[in-house]
Each structure stands twice: as structure tokens, then as C-alpha cells.
Amino acid sequence: MHSPLHIAVVLLAICGVWCVWTFGLKKVILNIFREQLFKLRFDLFKLGESGQVPFDSDTYRSIEILFNGLIRFAHRLTAASFFVALIQNAQYRKDKDHIEFAKKMELKISRMPLSSQEALSEIVKKVNNAVWIYIVFTSFPLLLLCTSLALTRRFRDKHVSTREELYLAVEEEAYVRELRYPAMAAA
């Protein structure tokens, strides 16, 4: 059994990590997410400027509206709001006039020339990845879940049962990383 002091220190450390994450890192992650969206919106603008996607096309305007909405309301994009949206979307699918936004966007992109389709699909894919990464990194429970899943996947082939075996496995991984990325090891 653990002493009350040990439990108090662990709880204090957990509270400290949560405070740093909530009041510091979360805002930094939001700014990084918005910067990514601005960069991707600029990539869309360059497609319009080069003439691949006309500025007055419905496809360009739809993707631009998506970017503007994500940039403006990124602070409201949370895991909880995502799950509520999933539940509401499931209810709206029962409506005969319901059209999914993703399918509508795919249809608009498919009406563009082939070279434009590839570029637009790549931009939309990058937006999708950025949104998922942002949702995971701004939700403390999801961040812990994804981190533990990643660590489990990383160490699943290494059957670690003692503390010494864990140290050896971590040292082995560090050695492999140093061999793959010598510049990072020197830093």
C-alpha cells in the first residue's frame, strides 16, 4: 500500500500536468493548428491564382468557407463537440434530404479537371489530418489514450515483465533512433 504522501505527490503531479496542458500548451496547439490552416488556405489560393481552380467556382468557394470557419471557430473544436456532432449527424441521416458534407465536397472536387482534383484532394486530406491531430492534442483523455496506444504498439513485440527489461527496451529503442537519425542524437 502506498503512503498518503506518495499519493498526494502523484495527485499534485497530475494536477500540475493538467494545469500546464490546459493553460499553456492548449493555446500553443491552437495557434499551431491555425497556422497550418492558413498555410493550406494559401495553397488553395495559389491554385486559384495559377488558374487550376477558378476563384469563382463553387468548389473553391466551398473549400475557402471551410477554411474560414475552421480558422475562426478552431477554439470551439473539441472532442466533446465532435462526438455531439457525430450523434446529431446520425440523427440527421434518417432525413431523406440529408446530404453529407464530405460527400458533397468530394462531388464538387470530382467535377474539376484531373490535375486540380489531385491538388484539392491533397489539401482536403491535409485539413482532415490537421483537424484530427488538433482534436487529439486538445483533449487530455484522448491524448492519454492515443499516447498509451502508440506506446503499446511500439513495445508490443517486446514482452517486458520487469523494470530492468523495460530499461533495456527503452535503451534499445534509443540506440536504434540514434543510428537512424544521427543529427538528432548530436543535438
Disulfide bonds with the S-S distance in Angstrom:
none
